[in-house]
Amino acid sequence: MLLYQNMIIRESGKMKDALDHLITHEHQIPDKLAVTELKACINLELDNLKEARKYYWELLDRNPENVGYYQQLEKSIQPKDTQERMKIYRTMAEKFPRAQCPKRLPLNFLTGSEFAEKLDRYMRPAIRKGVPPLFVNLRSLYDNKEKLKSIEDIVLQYEKCLLERSCFDETESMKESPTVLLWTRCYLAQHYDIVGNTKLALEYIDKALEHTPTLIEAYMIKARIYKHGGNIVQAAFWMDEARSLDTADRYVNSKCAKYQMRANEIAKAERTCGLFTREGSLASENLNEMQCMWFQSECGRAYKRLGNYGEALKKCHEMEKHFEEITEDQFDFHSYCLRKMTLCAYVRLLRLEDSLRGHHFYFTVAKLAIECYLDLYDKPLSDGNKDSLASTDNLSEKDLKKKKSKQRRAAKKAEIQEKGKDSKDVNQKNEGSEENKLDADTLAKVEDPLSEAVKFLKPLQTFCSDNIETHLQAFEIYYRKDKLLLMLQSVKRAVKVNPTHAKLHECLVKLNKKVTSSQNLEESVVEVMKTEMKPLFGGLDLLDFNNEFLNKHKFSLPHQLAGAAMMYLLEPSKQSEAISIATSLGEDMNERTIECKRALLLPLLL
């Protein structure tokens, strides 16, 4: 209760009163860590730097691995240069020799020879001990080209000396364990993978597996290399190899299932997850009950890639139902929080509920649902391809049996209805309709796909307005609805988020083309569109606008693809030139990713 009272005082802006309140009632609050953190935070905000320093040193003594404490301590000390900044970490490293944060964090701001020296000291023990997340710990340093080069030089030097002398460098006399070379090669494989040299990455990981064929992490690295290289089928194969080496590891099991989903091996992924789900029930049903959203979102994407929009939408609606259940479950928490007086947690819950559909899982499922509905609108299912939704290629034996049983029940109900059974049978049919509301075939045969898409769009516009994908999806919906003002609203919101986004360029060109080709528009609408669109295009016509875009982003693959697609849209006779631009893969191109090529190049070629 006292912490809740203090929270109210702080949020009202009375920080001095909050500090006094905390000091007065400190002896009554059993959560001493929370008290110390609040004292440190409030003193820092009040510019009582000396007091804040004292409390952050105290907090670091309790937990020398908390990154946030170091960041706040630096703010309270306000070091003038790098050397003063280093004193903080040197002090903690001497006090806690086994702590990793004091050794890792300085690598973020050190440069040159000092960086190389500290990096060497940080990497050697990790490689010697065989720490698998070493590469993940250093991944953020790769954004700096100089640091990337230093890392590469150091690790290559390790490999050279380990091969020649079994030591890290020529000055050492102590021989290292053979596993040191193994972990060095594992690191080099990940290093070359992230810099885009897939061939060299595979060579190093193959050497590591030749050295130790039973290393699970090596198989996982090999799977990741294939995934980044675009061969998701091989990636799933090697991740399954990793899983088979330790069938009791839930993490590897989940990773394997995700990779199998990415390879569209849905039935195999369900069997993989079924190793850890409840016996006697289908894995998909059990995972749905447990609200396992990562599995359902990956499954939905796989079904969409296979063209099975009904099953994809079923997964989307199942996830939507999870969020509804989370909203309903909060009511059980009200009485609990009031009974236990966990009022701070109660307020956090209420704030979470206020923005629940801003969660990235909801964004993922809403985007997937919108894409499915847009595809169904663009290419409505005919009677022939509606039947294709019942394809059993990716169904397990249990799922196939269940589907056939469901089809038999549906046929029987239809027969009963035709024969005109009594009202009791009709009532039973109506009761059963609630269970079948998420029937895949029914979802795929929706009469108005765009209206259904808008239902998923509205929460995104409310809670994910800072994500440009929200506004791009909105544009695509309203473009098909011929809602010019809503299309304009969408692109203007997108411009505020990211005016240089490649997909936004496509939306602008489509909007302009739609306006110029529209007839019988109201005069007020025409005036608004002209006034608002003029600054977006800078007075250029569409062809010049697109050419300027291509020239401005010569070295960005997504932008070149977007410009090429619009070139073909505006001038179909220039298809060959557009394809030439889109397929140009010079070494100086940025963002040469598999996702980029799949998303933008294939529609252009088709």
C-alpha positions as CSV (number, residue, x, y, z in Angstrom):
1,M,0.0,0.0,0.0
2,L,2.8,2.4,0.8
3,L,4.6,1.7,-2.5
4,Y,1.3,2.3,-4.3
5,Q,0.9,5.6,-2.4
6,N,4.5,6.5,-3.3
7,M,3.8,5.7,-7.0
8,I,0.8,8.1,-7.0
9,I,2.9,10.9,-5.5
10,R,5.7,10.3,-8.1
11,E,3.2,10.3,-11.0
12,S,1.7,13.5,-9.8
13,G,5.2,15.1,-10.4
14,K,6.0,15.7,-6.7
15,M,9.3,14.0,-6.6
16,K,10.6,15.7,-3.5
17,D,7.4,14.7,-1.6
18,A,7.8,11.1,-2.9
19,L,11.4,11.0,-1.6
20,D,10.3,12.3,1.8
21,H,7.5,9.8,1.9
22,L,9.8,6.9,1.1
23,I,12.3,7.9,3.8
24,T,9.6,8.3,6.4
25,H,8.0,4.9,5.8
26,E,11.1,2.9,4.8
27,H,11.0,0.8,7.9
28,Q,7.5,-0.3,7.1
29,I,8.2,-1.5,3.6
30,P,9.7,-5.1,3.4
31,D,10.7,-4.8,-0.2
32,K,14.1,-3.3,0.4
33,L,15.3,-3.6,-3.2
34,A,12.3,-1.6,-4.5
35,V,13.0,1.1,-1.8
36,T,16.7,1.4,-2.8
37,E,15.9,1.5,-6.5
38,L,13.3,4.2,-6.0
39,K,15.6,6.3,-3.8
40,A,18.3,6.1,-6.5
41,C,15.9,7.0,-9.3
42,I,14.2,9.9,-7.5
43,N,17.5,11.4,-6.4
44,L,18.8,11.2,-9.9
45,E,15.7,12.9,-11.2
46,L,16.1,15.6,-8.5
47,D,19.8,16.1,-9.5
48,N,20.9,14.9,-6.1
49,L,23.8,13.2,-7.9
50,K,25.9,12.3,-4.9
51,E,23.0,10.6,-3.2
52,A,22.0,8.8,-6.4
53,R,25.6,7.6,-6.8
54,K,25.6,6.1,-3.3
55,Y,22.4,4.1,-3.9
56,Y,23.5,2.9,-7.4
57,W,26.8,1.6,-6.0
58,E,24.8,-0.1,-3.3
59,L,22.5,-1.7,-5.9
60,L,25.5,-2.9,-7.9
61,D,26.9,-4.6,-4.9
62,R,23.7,-6.5,-4.7
63,N,23.7,-7.3,-8.5
64,P,26.8,-6.5,-10.5
65,E,25.1,-8.0,-13.7
66,N,22.3,-5.4,-14.0
67,V,23.0,-3.3,-17.1
68,G,20.5,-0.6,-16.1
69,Y,22.3,0.1,-12.8
70,Y,25.5,0.8,-14.8
71,Q,23.7,3.2,-17.1
72,Q,22.1,5.1,-14.3
73,L,25.4,5.2,-12.3
74,E,27.1,6.8,-15.3
75,K,24.4,9.5,-15.4
76,S,24.9,10.2,-11.7
77,I,28.7,10.3,-12.0
78,Q,28.7,12.2,-15.4
79,P,32.3,11.1,-16.5
80,K,34.1,13.7,-18.6
81,D,36.0,11.3,-20.8
82,T,36.5,7.6,-21.6
83,Q,39.1,7.1,-18.9
84,E,36.7,8.3,-16.1
85,R,34.0,6.2,-17.6
86,M,36.4,3.2,-17.4
87,K,37.0,3.7,-13.7
88,I,33.5,2.6,-13.0
89,Y,33.9,-0.7,-14.7
90,R,37.4,-1.3,-13.5
91,T,36.3,-0.8,-9.9
92,M,33.5,-3.3,-10.4
93,A,35.7,-5.8,-12.3
94,E,38.2,-5.8,-9.4
95,K,35.4,-6.1,-6.8
96,F,33.6,-8.9,-8.7
97,P,36.1,-10.8,-10.9
98,R,33.5,-13.2,-12.2
99,A,31.0,-10.6,-13.2
100,Q,30.6,-10.3,-17.0
101,C,28.9,-6.8,-17.3
102,P,32.0,-4.8,-16.2
103,K,34.0,-6.6,-18.9
104,R,31.4,-6.5,-21.7
105,L,29.9,-3.0,-21.4
106,P,33.1,-1.0,-22.0
107,L,33.3,-2.6,-25.4
108,N,30.4,-0.5,-26.4
109,F,32.3,2.8,-26.1
110,L,36.0,1.9,-26.3
111,T,37.8,2.2,-29.7
112,G,41.2,1.4,-31.3
113,S,43.8,-0.6,-29.5
114,E,42.1,-0.3,-26.2
115,F,39.0,-1.9,-27.6
116,A,41.1,-4.7,-29.1
117,E,42.8,-5.3,-25.8
118,K,39.6,-5.5,-23.8
119,L,37.9,-7.6,-26.4
120,D,40.8,-10.1,-26.3
121,R,40.5,-10.4,-22.6
122,Y,36.7,-10.8,-22.8
123,M,36.8,-13.5,-25.6
124,R,39.5,-15.8,-24.4
125,P,37.8,-17.1,-21.2
126,A,34.5,-17.4,-23.0
127,I,36.0,-19.5,-25.9
128,R,38.0,-21.5,-23.4
129,K,34.9,-22.3,-21.4
130,G,32.8,-23.0,-24.5
131,V,30.2,-20.3,-23.9
132,P,27.6,-20.7,-26.8
133,P,26.0,-17.2,-26.5
134,L,29.4,-15.4,-27.0
135,F,28.5,-14.3,-30.5
136,V,25.1,-13.1,-29.3
137,N,26.8,-11.0,-26.6
138,L,29.0,-9.3,-29.2
139,R,26.5,-9.1,-32.0
140,S,25.6,-5.4,-31.3
141,L,29.3,-4.4,-31.9
142,Y,28.9,-5.5,-35.6
143,D,27.2,-2.2,-36.4
144,N,30.6,-0.5,-36.2
145,K,32.8,-1.6,-39.1
146,E,36.0,-0.9,-37.3
147,K,35.0,-3.1,-34.4
148,L,33.8,-5.8,-36.8
149,K,37.2,-5.9,-38.4
150,S,38.9,-6.1,-35.0
151,I,36.8,-9.0,-34.0
152,E,37.5,-10.8,-37.2
153,D,41.2,-10.2,-37.0
154,I,41.4,-11.4,-33.4
155,V,39.4,-14.6,-33.9
156,L,41.3,-15.5,-37.1
157,Q,44.5,-15.0,-35.1
158,Y,43.2,-17.4,-32.5
159,E,42.5,-20.0,-35.1
160,K,45.9,-19.7,-36.7
161,C,47.8,-20.1,-33.4
162,L,45.6,-22.9,-32.2
163,L,46.3,-24.9,-35.3
164,E,50.0,-24.2,-35.1
165,R,50.7,-24.2,-31.4
166,S,47.4,-25.1,-29.6
167,C,47.7,-21.6,-27.9
168,F,45.8,-18.4,-28.3
169,D,49.0,-16.5,-29.3
170,E,52.7,-17.0,-29.8
171,T,53.6,-15.6,-26.4
172,E,51.7,-18.3,-24.4
173,S,53.3,-21.6,-23.5
174,M,50.3,-23.3,-21.9
175,K,48.5,-25.6,-24.3
176,E,44.7,-25.2,-24.8
177,S,42.1,-27.9,-24.8
178,P,41.1,-29.2,-28.3
179,T,37.6,-27.9,-27.6
180,V,39.0,-24.3,-27.8
181,L,39.6,-24.7,-31.5
182,L,36.1,-26.1,-31.9
183,W,34.4,-23.1,-30.3
184,T,36.7,-20.7,-32.2
185,R,35.4,-22.3,-35.5
186,C,31.8,-22.1,-34.2
187,Y,32.3,-18.4,-33.6
188,L,33.9,-17.8,-37.0
189,A,30.9,-19.7,-38.7
190,Q,28.5,-17.3,-37.0
191,H,30.7,-14.3,-37.8
192,Y,30.8,-15.0,-41.5
193,D,27.1,-15.9,-41.6
194,I,26.2,-12.4,-40.2
195,V,28.5,-10.6,-42.7
196,G,26.9,-12.5,-45.6
197,N,29.6,-14.9,-46.5
198,T,27.5,-18.1,-46.4
199,K,30.0,-20.3,-48.2
200,L,32.8,-19.6,-45.7
201,A,30.4,-19.9,-42.8
202,L,29.4,-23.4,-43.9
203,E,33.1,-24.4,-44.3
204,Y,33.8,-23.4,-40.7
205,I,30.8,-25.1,-39.2
206,D,31.5,-28.2,-41.2
207,K,35.0,-28.2,-39.7
208,A,33.5,-27.8,-36.3
209,L,31.1,-30.8,-36.8
210,E,34.0,-32.9,-38.2
211,H,35.9,-32.2,-35.0
212,T,32.9,-32.9,-32.7
213,P,29.9,-34.5,-34.5
214,T,27.7,-34.5,-31.3
215,L,27.7,-30.8,-30.6
216,I,24.1,-29.6,-30.6
217,E,25.0,-25.9,-30.8
218,A,27.0,-26.6,-34.0
219,Y,24.0,-28.2,-35.7
220,M,21.9,-25.2,-34.6
221,I,24.4,-22.8,-36.1
222,K,24.4,-24.7,-39.4
223,A,20.6,-24.5,-39.5
224,R,20.8,-20.8,-38.9
225,I,23.3,-20.4,-41.7
226,Y,21.0,-22.2,-44.2
227,K,18.1,-20.1,-43.0
228,H,19.9,-16.8,-43.6
229,G,21.1,-18.2,-46.9
230,G,17.5,-18.8,-48.0
231,N,17.4,-22.6,-47.9
232,I,14.8,-23.1,-45.2
233,V,14.3,-26.8,-46.0
234,Q,17.9,-27.6,-45.3
235,A,17.7,-25.3,-42.2
236,A,14.8,-27.4,-40.9
237,F,16.7,-30.6,-41.6
238,W,19.8,-29.5,-39.6
239,M,17.7,-28.1,-36.7
240,D,15.9,-31.5,-36.5
241,E,19.4,-33.1,-36.3
242,A,20.1,-30.9,-33.3
243,R,16.8,-31.8,-31.7
244,S,17.5,-35.5,-32.2
245,L,20.7,-35.3,-30.1
246,D,18.7,-34.1,-27.0
247,T,15.0,-35.0,-27.2
248,A,14.5,-33.7,-23.6
249,D,15.4,-30.1,-24.5
250,R,12.2,-28.0,-24.9
251,Y,14.1,-25.0,-26.4
252,V,15.7,-27.0,-29.2
253,N,12.3,-28.7,-29.8
254,S,10.6,-25.4,-30.2
255,K,13.3,-24.1,-32.5
256,C,13.0,-27.2,-34.6
257,A,9.2,-26.8,-34.8
258,K,9.5,-23.2,-35.9
259,Y,12.0,-24.0,-38.6
260,Q,9.8,-26.8,-39.9
261,M,6.9,-24.4,-40.0
262,R,9.0,-22.0,-42.0
263,A,9.7,-24.8,-44.4
264,N,5.9,-25.4,-44.6
265,E,6.2,-28.8,-43.0
266,I,3.2,-28.3,-40.8
267,A,2.4,-31.9,-39.9
268,K,6.0,-32.6,-39.0
269,A,6.1,-29.5,-36.8
270,E,3.0,-30.6,-35.0
271,R,4.5,-34.0,-34.3
272,T,7.7,-32.3,-33.1
273,C,5.7,-30.2,-30.6
274,G,3.6,-33.2,-29.7
275,L,6.6,-34.7,-27.9
276,F,6.0,-32.2,-25.1
277,T,2.2,-31.7,-25.2
278,R,-0.4,-33.6,-23.3
279,E,-0.9,-37.2,-24.3
280,G,-4.2,-38.2,-25.7
281,S,-4.9,-34.9,-27.6
282,L,-3.8,-33.4,-30.8
283,A,-0.7,-31.1,-30.5
284,S,-2.5,-28.3,-32.3
285,E,-5.5,-28.4,-29.9
286,N,-3.2,-28.6,-26.8
287,L,-1.1,-25.7,-28.0
288,N,-4.3,-23.6,-28.6
289,E,-5.5,-24.3,-25.1
290,M,-2.1,-23.2,-23.7
291,Q,-2.3,-20.0,-25.9
292,C,1.0,-20.8,-27.5
293,M,0.9,-17.8,-29.9
294,W,4.3,-18.2,-31.5
295,F,3.3,-21.6,-32.8
296,Q,-0.1,-20.5,-34.1
297,S,1.3,-17.4,-35.8
298,E,4.0,-19.5,-37.6
299,C,1.4,-22.1,-38.5
300,G,-0.9,-19.4,-39.9
301,R,1.9,-18.0,-42.1
302,A,2.8,-21.5,-43.3
303,Y,-0.9,-22.2,-44.3
304,K,-1.0,-18.8,-46.1
305,R,2.2,-19.6,-48.1
306,L,0.5,-22.9,-49.1
307,G,-2.5,-21.0,-50.2
308,N,-4.8,-22.6,-47.6
309,Y,-6.4,-19.3,-46.5
310,G,-9.1,-21.0,-44.5
311,E,-6.7,-22.7,-42.1
312,A,-4.5,-19.5,-41.9
313,L,-7.5,-17.4,-40.9
314,K,-8.6,-20.1,-38.4
315,K,-5.2,-19.6,-36.6
316,C,-5.7,-15.8,-36.7
317,H,-9.2,-16.0,-35.2
318,E,-7.9,-18.5,-32.5
319,M,-5.2,-15.9,-31.5
320,E,-7.8,-13.1,-31.6
321,K,-9.8,-15.3,-29.1
322,H,-6.8,-15.5,-26.9
323,F,-6.7,-11.8,-26.5
324,E,-10.4,-11.7,-25.7
325,E,-9.8,-14.4,-23.0
326,I,-6.9,-12.3,-21.6
327,T,-9.3,-9.4,-21.3
328,E,-11.8,-11.6,-19.5
329,D,-9.3,-13.1,-17.2
330,Q,-8.4,-9.7,-15.7
331,F,-11.7,-9.9,-13.8
332,D,-10.3,-12.8,-11.7
333,F,-7.3,-10.6,-10.9
334,H,-9.3,-7.7,-9.5
335,S,-10.4,-9.4,-6.3
336,Y,-7.0,-11.1,-5.9
337,C,-5.1,-7.8,-6.0
338,L,-7.4,-6.1,-3.6
339,R,-7.3,-9.1,-1.2
340,K,-3.5,-9.3,-1.4
341,M,-3.0,-5.5,-1.6
342,T,-0.7,-5.8,-4.6
343,L,-1.9,-2.5,-5.9
344,C,1.1,-1.5,-8.0
345,A,0.8,-4.8,-9.9
346,Y,-2.9,-4.1,-10.2
347,V,-2.3,-0.7,-11.9
348,R,0.2,-2.3,-14.2
349,L,-2.4,-4.9,-15.2
350,L,-5.0,-2.2,-16.0
351,R,-2.5,-0.3,-18.1
352,L,-1.6,-3.5,-19.9
353,E,-5.2,-4.2,-20.7
354,D,-5.6,-0.7,-22.0
355,S,-3.0,-1.4,-24.7
356,L,-3.3,-5.1,-24.9
357,R,-3.7,-5.2,-28.7
358,G,-0.6,-3.2,-29.1
359,H,1.4,-6.4,-28.3
360,H,3.6,-7.7,-31.1
361,F,1.8,-11.0,-31.2
362,Y,-1.4,-9.2,-31.9
363,F,0.2,-7.1,-34.6
364,T,1.6,-10.3,-36.2
365,V,-1.7,-12.0,-36.3
366,A,-3.7,-8.9,-37.5
367,K,-1.2,-8.3,-40.3
368,L,-1.5,-11.9,-41.4
369,A,-5.3,-11.8,-41.3
370,I,-5.4,-8.6,-43.3
371,E,-3.0,-10.1,-45.9
372,C,-5.2,-13.2,-46.2
373,Y,-8.4,-11.2,-46.6
374,L,-6.7,-8.9,-49.3
375,D,-5.7,-12.0,-51.2
376,L,-9.2,-13.4,-51.0
377,Y,-10.6,-10.2,-52.3
378,D,-8.0,-10.0,-55.2
379,K,-8.5,-13.6,-56.1
380,P,-11.9,-14.9,-54.9
381,L,-12.1,-18.6,-54.4
382,S,-14.0,-20.4,-57.1
383,D,-15.9,-23.6,-56.5
384,G,-12.9,-25.5,-57.7
385,N,-10.3,-24.0,-55.5
386,K,-12.6,-23.9,-52.5
387,D,-12.5,-27.6,-52.5
388,S,-8.7,-27.4,-52.5
389,L,-8.8,-26.1,-49.0
390,A,-9.6,-29.6,-47.9
391,S,-6.2,-30.8,-49.1
392,T,-4.7,-33.4,-46.8
393,D,-1.1,-33.0,-47.9
394,N,0.0,-31.4,-44.6
395,L,-2.4,-33.2,-42.2
396,S,-1.2,-35.9,-39.8
397,E,-3.0,-39.2,-39.5
398,K,-5.0,-38.0,-36.5
399,D,-5.9,-34.7,-38.1
400,L,-6.9,-36.5,-41.3
401,K,-9.2,-38.8,-39.3
402,K,-10.7,-35.9,-37.4
403,K,-11.3,-33.9,-40.6
404,K,-13.0,-36.9,-42.3
405,S,-15.2,-37.4,-39.2
406,K,-16.1,-33.7,-39.2
407,Q,-17.0,-33.9,-42.9
408,R,-19.3,-36.9,-42.2
409,R,-21.1,-35.1,-39.4
410,A,-21.5,-32.1,-41.7
411,A,-23.0,-34.3,-44.4
412,K,-25.3,-35.9,-42.0
413,K,-26.6,-32.6,-40.7
414,A,-27.2,-31.4,-44.2
415,E,-29.2,-34.6,-44.9
416,I,-31.3,-34.1,-41.7
417,Q,-32.0,-30.5,-42.7
418,E,-33.2,-31.5,-46.2
419,K,-35.5,-34.2,-44.8
420,G,-37.1,-31.6,-42.5
421,K,-36.5,-33.1,-39.1
422,D,-38.4,-31.8,-36.1
423,S,-37.5,-28.7,-34.1
424,K,-35.5,-30.6,-31.6
425,D,-33.0,-31.6,-34.2
426,V,-32.9,-28.1,-35.5
427,N,-32.1,-26.8,-32.1
428,Q,-29.3,-29.3,-31.7
429,K,-27.9,-28.1,-35.0
430,N,-28.0,-24.5,-33.8
431,E,-26.2,-25.4,-30.6
432,G,-23.5,-27.1,-32.6
433,S,-23.0,-24.1,-34.9
434,E,-21.1,-22.3,-32.0
435,E,-18.4,-25.0,-32.1
436,N,-18.0,-24.7,-35.9
437,K,-17.7,-20.9,-36.0
438,L,-14.0,-21.3,-36.7
439,D,-14.5,-23.7,-39.5
440,A,-11.7,-23.1,-42.1
441,D,-13.8,-23.5,-45.2
442,T,-16.4,-21.0,-43.8
443,L,-13.7,-18.5,-43.0
444,A,-12.2,-18.7,-46.5
445,K,-15.7,-18.2,-48.1
446,V,-16.3,-14.9,-46.5
447,E,-18.6,-12.7,-48.5
448,D,-16.9,-9.3,-47.7
449,P,-13.2,-9.9,-47.1
450,L,-12.4,-6.1,-46.8
451,S,-14.9,-5.6,-44.0
452,E,-13.3,-8.5,-42.1
453,A,-9.9,-7.0,-42.7
454,V,-11.0,-3.6,-41.3
455,K,-11.9,-5.4,-38.0
456,F,-8.3,-6.4,-37.6
457,L,-7.0,-3.1,-38.8
458,K,-8.9,-0.9,-36.3
459,P,-6.9,-2.1,-33.2
460,L,-3.6,-1.6,-35.0
461,Q,-4.5,2.0,-35.9
462,T,-5.3,2.6,-32.2
463,F,-2.3,0.9,-30.6
464,C,0.3,0.4,-33.3
465,S,0.2,3.8,-35.0
466,D,4.0,4.2,-34.7
467,N,4.5,1.2,-36.9
468,I,4.4,2.1,-40.6
469,E,3.1,-1.4,-41.6
470,T,-0.2,-0.4,-39.9
471,H,-0.7,2.5,-42.3
472,L,0.5,0.6,-45.3
473,Q,-2.0,-2.2,-44.6
474,A,-4.7,0.5,-44.2
475,F,-3.8,1.9,-47.6
476,E,-4.1,-1.5,-49.3
477,I,-7.6,-2.0,-47.8
478,Y,-8.9,1.4,-48.7
479,Y,-7.3,1.3,-52.1
480,R,-9.5,-1.7,-52.9
481,K,-12.5,0.1,-51.4
482,D,-11.9,3.2,-53.5
483,K,-11.9,5.4,-50.4
484,L,-9.7,8.2,-51.6
485,L,-9.7,10.3,-48.4
486,L,-8.9,7.3,-46.2
487,M,-6.1,6.3,-48.6
488,L,-4.8,9.9,-48.3
489,Q,-5.1,9.7,-44.5
490,S,-3.1,6.4,-44.5
491,V,-0.2,7.7,-46.6
492,K,0.1,11.0,-44.6
493,R,0.3,9.0,-41.4
494,A,2.9,6.7,-43.0
495,V,5.0,9.7,-44.1
496,K,5.1,10.9,-40.5
497,V,6.5,7.5,-39.3
498,N,9.0,6.9,-42.2
499,P,8.9,9.1,-45.3
500,T,11.6,7.1,-47.1
501,H,10.0,3.6,-46.7
502,A,10.1,1.7,-50.0
503,K,6.6,0.4,-49.8
504,L,5.3,3.9,-49.1
505,H,6.6,5.0,-52.5
506,E,4.3,2.3,-54.1
507,C,1.3,3.6,-52.1
508,L,1.9,7.2,-53.2
509,V,2.2,6.3,-56.9
510,K,-1.0,4.1,-56.7
511,L,-2.9,6.9,-54.9
512,N,-1.9,9.5,-57.5
513,K,-2.8,7.1,-60.3
514,K,-6.2,6.3,-58.7
515,V,-7.0,10.0,-58.3
516,T,-6.2,10.9,-61.9
517,S,-8.2,8.0,-63.2
518,S,-11.3,8.5,-61.0
519,Q,-14.3,10.1,-62.5
520,N,-17.4,11.9,-61.1
521,L,-15.6,12.9,-57.9
522,E,-17.2,15.6,-55.7
523,E,-15.6,19.0,-56.0
524,S,-14.7,19.2,-52.4
525,V,-12.9,15.8,-52.5
526,V,-10.9,16.9,-55.6
527,E,-9.9,20.1,-53.9
528,V,-8.7,18.3,-50.7
529,M,-6.8,15.7,-52.7
530,K,-5.0,18.3,-54.8
531,T,-4.1,20.4,-51.8
532,E,-2.8,17.6,-49.7
533,M,-1.0,15.6,-52.4
534,K,1.0,18.5,-53.8
535,P,3.6,18.6,-51.0
536,L,3.9,14.8,-51.2
537,F,5.0,14.8,-54.8
538,G,6.8,18.1,-54.9
539,G,5.1,19.2,-58.1
540,L,6.5,16.3,-60.2
541,D,4.4,14.1,-62.5
542,L,4.3,10.4,-61.7
543,L,7.1,9.3,-64.1
544,D,9.5,12.0,-62.9
545,F,8.6,11.2,-59.3
546,N,9.4,7.6,-59.8
547,N,12.6,8.3,-61.7
548,E,13.8,10.6,-59.0
549,F,13.0,8.0,-56.4
550,L,15.2,5.4,-58.3
551,N,18.1,7.8,-58.6
552,K,17.9,8.9,-55.0
553,H,18.1,5.3,-53.7
554,K,20.5,3.7,-56.2
555,F,22.1,1.4,-53.6
556,S,19.0,0.2,-51.7
557,L,17.6,-3.0,-53.0
558,P,14.0,-2.6,-51.5
559,H,13.8,0.9,-53.0
560,Q,15.0,-0.3,-56.4
561,L,12.5,-3.1,-56.4
562,A,9.7,-0.7,-55.4
563,G,10.7,1.8,-58.1
564,A,11.0,-1.0,-60.7
565,A,7.5,-2.3,-59.8
566,M,6.0,1.2,-60.2
567,M,7.9,1.7,-63.5
568,Y,6.1,-1.3,-64.9
569,L,2.7,-0.2,-63.4
570,L,3.1,3.3,-65.0
571,E,4.6,2.1,-68.3
572,P,3.9,-1.7,-69.0
573,S,6.0,-1.4,-72.2
574,K,9.1,-1.0,-70.0
575,Q,8.8,-4.4,-68.4
576,S,12.2,-5.5,-69.5
577,E,13.9,-2.4,-68.1
578,A,12.0,-2.8,-64.8
579,I,13.0,-6.4,-64.5
580,S,16.6,-5.4,-65.2
581,I,16.6,-2.9,-62.4
582,A,14.9,-5.3,-60.0
583,T,17.4,-8.1,-60.7
584,S,20.5,-6.0,-60.3
585,L,22.5,-7.4,-57.4
586,G,25.7,-5.5,-57.3
587,E,28.0,-5.8,-54.3
588,D,27.4,-2.2,-53.4
589,M,23.6,-2.9,-52.9
590,N,22.3,-2.6,-49.3
591,E,19.7,-4.9,-47.7
592,R,20.2,-7.9,-50.1
593,T,17.9,-10.1,-48.1
594,I,15.9,-13.2,-49.0
595,E,12.7,-11.6,-47.6
596,C,13.2,-8.5,-49.7
597,K,13.5,-10.5,-52.9
598,R,10.5,-12.8,-52.1
599,A,8.3,-9.9,-51.1
600,L,8.8,-7.6,-54.0
601,L,10.5,-9.3,-56.9
602,L,8.2,-12.3,-57.5
603,P,5.0,-10.1,-58.0
604,L,6.9,-8.0,-60.5
605,L,8.1,-11.1,-62.5
606,L,4.6,-12.6,-62.4
